[in-house]
């Protein structure tokens, strides 16, 4: 997995979370989001804070994120529409993505899943980076 750096924030980035059981549950969605937050988002924000002392700008940062899955036979399926929310509203994703998963048809539940992927981008940064 590639480590995200501060300079990559205005690019689409992929974060993958492997699933061992091949059955996707709300708990695994929560674990994937926790991993995404701790391994990708928080280090990115720390990098941002080091670059800009004015933390008020962080209120203007937006996270654009899409929830996808990959099946064991390499099919990729998009679960949610792109969500746009403020960085400080990250915890809302737990409920949003769980609801999207619950709305899927039985075909999705029967598929053996190998990973959750979050495709994301952070926007609203200063233009002089």
C-alpha positions in Angstrom: 0.0 0.0 0.0 1.4 3.4 -1.0 1.8 6.0 1.7 -0.1 9.2 1.0 1.9 12.4 1.1 0.8 16.0 1.5 1.5 16.7 -2.2 -1.0 14.0 -3.3 -4.0 15.6 -1.7 -5.5 16.9 -4.9 -5.4 13.6 -6.7 -7.7 10.6 -6.6 -6.1 8.0 -4.3 -7.1 4.4 -3.6 -7.1 2.8 -0.2 -7.7 -0.9 0.1 -8.7 -3.0 3.1 -8.4 -6.8 2.8 -11.3 -9.0 4.0 -10.4 -12.5 5.2 -13.8 -13.9 5.7 -15.2 -13.0 2.2 -18.4 -11.9 3.9 -18.9 -8.2 4.2 -20.6 -7.0 7.5 -21.2 -3.6 8.9 -18.5 -4.3 11.4 -16.0 -4.8 8.6 -17.1 -1.6 7.0 -16.4 0.1 10.3 -13.0 -1.5 10.6 -12.1 -0.5 7.1 -13.1 3.1 7.8 -11.1 3.1 11.1 -8.0 1.9 9.1 -8.5 4.4 6.4 -8.8 7.2 9.1 -5.7 6.1 11.0 -3.5 5.1 8.1 -4.4 7.7 5.5 -6.5 10.6 6.6 -4.9 11.5 10.0 -1.3 11.4 8.6 -2.4 13.5 5.7 -4.0 16.1 8.1 -0.9 16.1 10.3 1.2 16.9 7.2 -1.3 19.7 6.4 -1.0 21.1 9.9 2.8 21.2 9.7 2.6 23.1 6.4 0.0 25.6 7.6 -0.2 26.9 11.2 -3.7 28.4 10.6 -6.0 25.5 11.6 -9.1 27.4 10.5 -8.2 26.3 6.9 -8.9 22.7 7.9 -12.5 23.6 8.3 -12.6 24.3 4.5 -11.1 20.9 3.6 -13.6 18.5 1.9 -13.3 14.7 1.6 -14.7 13.2 -1.7 -15.0 9.5 -1.2 -16.5 6.5 -3.0 -17.1 3.1 -1.4 -16.3 0.1 -3.6 -15.8 -3.7 -3.2 -13.6 -6.2 -5.0 -14.8 -9.8 -5.3 -12.6 -12.8 -5.1 -13.0 -13.2 -8.9 -11.6 -9.7 -9.4 -14.8 -7.9 -10.1 -15.1 -4.3 -8.8 -18.4 -3.0 -7.7 -19.3 0.5 -6.7 -21.4 0.5 -3.5 -22.0 4.2 -2.9 -22.3 7.4 -4.9 -19.5 9.9 -4.3 -19.9 11.4 -0.9 -18.7 15.0 -0.2 -18.3 16.0 3.4 -16.1 18.2 5.6 -13.1 16.5 7.2 -14.5 17.1 10.6 -17.7 15.1 9.6 -15.8 11.9 8.8 -17.7 9.9 11.4 -20.9 10.3 9.4 -19.4 7.9 6.8 -19.9 4.9 9.2 -23.7 5.3 8.9 -23.7 6.4 5.3 -21.7 3.4 4.0 -23.6 0.9 6.2 -26.9 2.2 4.8 -25.6 1.9 1.2 -24.5 -1.6 1.9 -27.9 -2.5 3.4 -29.7 -1.2 0.3 -27.8 -3.6 -2.1 -29.6 -6.6 -3.6 -29.0 -10.2 -2.6 -26.5 -10.6 -5.4 -24.1 -8.4 -3.6 -24.5 -10.3 -0.3 -23.8 -13.6 -2.1 -20.6 -12.5 -3.7 -17.4 -13.5 -2.0 -15.6 -10.3 -1.2 -11.8 -9.9 -1.0 -11.4 -6.2 -0.2 -13.1 -2.9 0.4 -11.7 0.1 -1.6 -12.2 3.7 -0.8 -11.4 6.0 -3.7 -10.9 9.5 -2.3 -9.7 13.0 -2.8 -9.2 15.9 -0.5 -10.1 19.3 -1.9 -10.3 22.9 -0.7 -6.6 23.3 -0.1 -4.7 26.5 -0.6 -3.9 27.1 -4.2 -0.2 27.9 -3.7 0.9 24.4 -2.7 
